[in-house]
Amino acid sequence: MNYRRNSPQAQRFAERRRREDDAPRLREQVPDLLSLRLDIEDRTDVGANTHIRRVVVDHAPALFIVPCGDPRCADGEHDLTATVMRALRTHEKSFHGEDECRGSVGASACSRVLRFDATAEYRG
C-alpha cells in the first residue's frame, strides 16, 4: 500500500512541490503582471500532446518546471524558469521557448522536446 507513496513518481512530485513552496512568489517578482498563459506542446518521435497552463498569478511560484510527459522517464523535467522570468521582467506580451528533456528512459536518453508559447498581460 505504501508503494504509491514511495514510488519514484510520488517522490518526484513531492520534490517538485517542495521547490514550488520554497520559490519566491510570482506576484513579488513581477508585481504588474495580471495574467499568464502557457500553451505547451510535448513532442515525441511519433507525435505531440498539447495543453494550456493558466497561471494563477496571485498564488503562483516564480518557478516554471514542467515534468516530462513520459511516465517511464527517470529524472526528466523541463525547467522554463529562466526563459519565462526574463520575458516577464522585460514585460514581453508574447514569447516562446523550447527545452529538451535531459532524463532517461531505460538506458537511452529521453527524446521528448517541450515547446511553449506564452501570452502575458500587464497592468498599465
MISEGU-270669 format. One record per residue (C-alpha): residue number from 1; residue in three letters; x, z, y. Coordinates in pm, 1 decimal, padded with zeros to 6 digits. Layout:
// residues N
{NUM; "Ala"; {X; Z; Y}}
...
***
This chain:
// residues 124
{1; "Met"; {00000.0; 00000.0; 00000.0}}
{2; "Asn"; {00291.5; 00061.1; 00239.2}}
{3; "Tyr"; {00425.5; -00286.4; 00161.8}}
{4; "Arg"; {00239.1; -00446.1; 00453.8}}
{5; "Arg"; {00352.2; -00176.4; 00693.7}}
{6; "Asn"; {00714.1; -00215.2; 00581.3}}
{7; "Ser"; {00714.2; -00592.7; 00535.1}}
{8; "Pro"; {00965.2; -00797.6; 00735.0}}
{9; "Gln"; {00678.5; -00945.3; 00938.4}}
{10; "Ala"; {00543.3; -00598.9; 01024.9}}
{11; "Gln"; {00889.5; -00479.7; 01121.4}}
{12; "Arg"; {00943.9; -00785.2; 01345.8}}
{13; "Phe"; {00604.0; -00727.3; 01508.4}}
{14; "Ala"; {00686.6; -00360.9; 01573.6}}
{15; "Glu"; {01025.1; -00454.4; 01722.8}}
{16; "Arg"; {00865.5; -00719.4; 01947.1}}
{17; "Arg"; {00603.9; -00463.7; 02060.8}}
{18; "Arg"; {00879.5; -00212.5; 02143.9}}
{19; "Arg"; {01067.8; -00472.7; 02351.2}}
{20; "Glu"; {00745.8; -00559.5; 02536.9}}
{21; "Asp"; {00676.3; -00192.0; 02607.7}}
{22; "Asp"; {01033.5; -00140.0; 02736.6}}
{23; "Ala"; {01035.1; -00452.7; 02957.7}}
{24; "Pro"; {00959.0; -00439.0; 03330.4}}
{25; "Arg"; {00606.6; -00542.2; 03422.0}}
{26; "Leu"; {00544.4; -00897.8; 03541.2}}
{27; "Arg"; {00344.3; -00770.6; 03842.1}}
{28; "Glu"; {00652.0; -00575.4; 03961.3}}
{29; "Gln"; {00885.1; -00873.9; 03920.1}}
{30; "Val"; {00658.2; -01137.4; 04080.4}}
{31; "Pro"; {00408.9; -00944.3; 04298.4}}
{32; "Asp"; {00233.6; -01251.1; 04440.5}}
{33; "Leu"; {00163.1; -01413.5; 04101.4}}
{34; "Leu"; {-00210.8; -01449.5; 04043.8}}
{35; "Ser"; {-00225.5; -01635.1; 03713.1}}
{36; "Leu"; {-00004.9; -01788.1; 03447.3}}
{37; "Arg"; {-00099.1; -02021.3; 03164.2}}
{38; "Leu"; {00137.4; -02143.1; 02892.7}}
{39; "Asp"; {00039.1; -02446.8; 02683.4}}
{40; "Ile"; {00256.4; -02408.2; 02375.1}}
{41; "Glu"; {00339.2; -02669.8; 02113.9}}
{42; "Asp"; {00522.3; -02555.8; 01798.9}}
{43; "Arg"; {00671.8; -02867.0; 01634.3}}
{44; "Thr"; {00794.7; -02917.0; 01280.5}}
{45; "Asp"; {00926.8; -03222.0; 01098.9}}
{46; "Val"; {00572.3; -03303.9; 00982.3}}
{47; "Gly"; {00352.5; -03216.1; 01281.2}}
{48; "Ala"; {00269.5; -02971.7; 01554.6}}
{49; "Asn"; {00047.1; -02672.9; 01623.8}}
{50; "Thr"; {-00070.1; -02606.4; 01977.8}}
{51; "His"; {-00220.8; -02308.0; 02151.7}}
{52; "Ile"; {-00276.2; -02172.6; 02500.6}}
{53; "Arg"; {-00147.3; -01834.7; 02615.3}}
{54; "Arg"; {-00318.5; -01698.6; 02925.0}}
{55; "Val"; {-00107.1; -01417.4; 03063.4}}
{56; "Val"; {-00285.9; -01108.0; 03197.7}}
{57; "Val"; {-00057.4; -01070.9; 03498.9}}
{58; "Asp"; {-00157.6; -00714.0; 03589.4}}
{59; "His"; {-00054.2; -00576.4; 03247.7}}
{60; "Ala"; {00195.0; -00826.5; 03104.6}}
{61; "Pro"; {00561.1; -00754.1; 03047.0}}
{62; "Ala"; {00814.7; -00979.8; 03218.0}}
{63; "Leu"; {00918.2; -01086.3; 02869.0}}
{64; "Phe"; {00820.7; -01415.0; 02709.2}}
{65; "Ile"; {00908.3; -01412.7; 02340.9}}
{66; "Val"; {00710.7; -01629.9; 02101.3}}
{67; "Pro"; {00758.2; -01568.4; 01728.6}}
{68; "Cys"; {00848.7; -01863.0; 01508.4}}
{69; "Gly"; {00537.3; -02028.3; 01370.7}}
{70; "Asp"; {00679.7; -02042.7; 01017.0}}
{71; "Pro"; {00595.2; -01719.7; 00831.6}}
{72; "Arg"; {00891.4; -01783.7; 00597.6}}
{73; "Cys"; {01138.7; -01791.2; 00887.1}}
{74; "Ala"; {01373.4; -01494.1; 00899.1}}
{75; "Asp"; {01482.5; -01373.7; 01244.5}}
{76; "Gly"; {01317.3; -01667.7; 01418.7}}
{77; "Glu"; {01172.1; -01646.0; 01765.7}}
{78; "His"; {01169.1; -01835.6; 02091.1}}
{79; "Asp"; {01282.3; -01640.9; 02397.1}}
{80; "Leu"; {01142.1; -01822.0; 02701.1}}
{81; "Thr"; {01201.1; -01532.0; 02940.2}}
{82; "Ala"; {01490.2; -01675.5; 03144.5}}
{83; "Thr"; {01320.5; -02013.3; 03197.4}}
{84; "Val"; {00980.4; -01865.8; 03282.7}}
{85; "Met"; {01108.1; -01591.8; 03512.7}}
{86; "Arg"; {01340.1; -01828.8; 03700.8}}
{87; "Ala"; {01044.7; -02060.7; 03769.3}}
{88; "Leu"; {00812.7; -01775.5; 03869.7}}
{89; "Arg"; {01066.6; -01621.6; 04107.2}}
{90; "Thr"; {01103.0; -01956.8; 04286.2}}
{91; "His"; {00722.2; -01997.0; 04296.2}}
{92; "Glu"; {00706.2; -02313.2; 04087.6}}
{93; "Lys"; {00344.1; -02405.2; 04025.3}}
{94; "Ser"; {00415.1; -02606.5; 03712.3}}
{95; "Phe"; {00717.9; -02614.9; 03487.8}}
{96; "His"; {00810.0; -02678.1; 03126.8}}
{97; "Gly"; {01073.6; -02593.7; 02871.5}}
{98; "Glu"; {01187.0; -02625.1; 02512.9}}
{99; "Asp"; {01353.7; -02391.7; 02264.5}}
{100; "Glu"; {01486.5; -02448.0; 01912.5}}
{101; "Cys"; {01431.8; -02171.7; 01657.6}}
{102; "Arg"; {01756.1; -02002.5; 01558.4}}
{103; "Gly"; {01613.1; -01838.3; 01246.9}}
{104; "Ser"; {01645.9; -01949.2; 00886.6}}
{105; "Val"; {01412.9; -02049.4; 00606.2}}
{106; "Gly"; {01587.5; -01961.9; 00283.9}}
{107; "Ala"; {01942.5; -02098.1; 00300.5}}
{108; "Ser"; {01854.7; -02359.2; 00566.6}}
{109; "Ala"; {01825.1; -02337.2; 00942.5}}
{110; "Cys"; {01467.4; -02336.0; 01069.3}}
{111; "Ser"; {01377.1; -02675.2; 01211.1}}
{112; "Arg"; {01096.6; -02568.2; 01444.8}}
{113; "Val"; {01105.3; -02656.7; 01812.5}}
{114; "Leu"; {00876.5; -02493.9; 02066.9}}
{115; "Arg"; {00780.9; -02684.4; 02381.1}}
{116; "Phe"; {00571.8; -02542.2; 02662.1}}
{117; "Asp"; {00407.4; -02647.4; 02985.0}}
{118; "Ala"; {00325.9; -02371.1; 03230.4}}
{119; "Thr"; {00089.4; -02351.7; 03524.9}}
{120; "Ala"; {00117.3; -02067.5; 03775.4}}
{121; "Glu"; {-00089.4; -01972.0; 04078.1}}
{122; "Tyr"; {00038.7; -01750.1; 04360.2}}
{123; "Arg"; {-00117.3; -01552.2; 04642.5}}
{124; "Gly"; {-00079.4; -01702.3; 04986.8}}
***
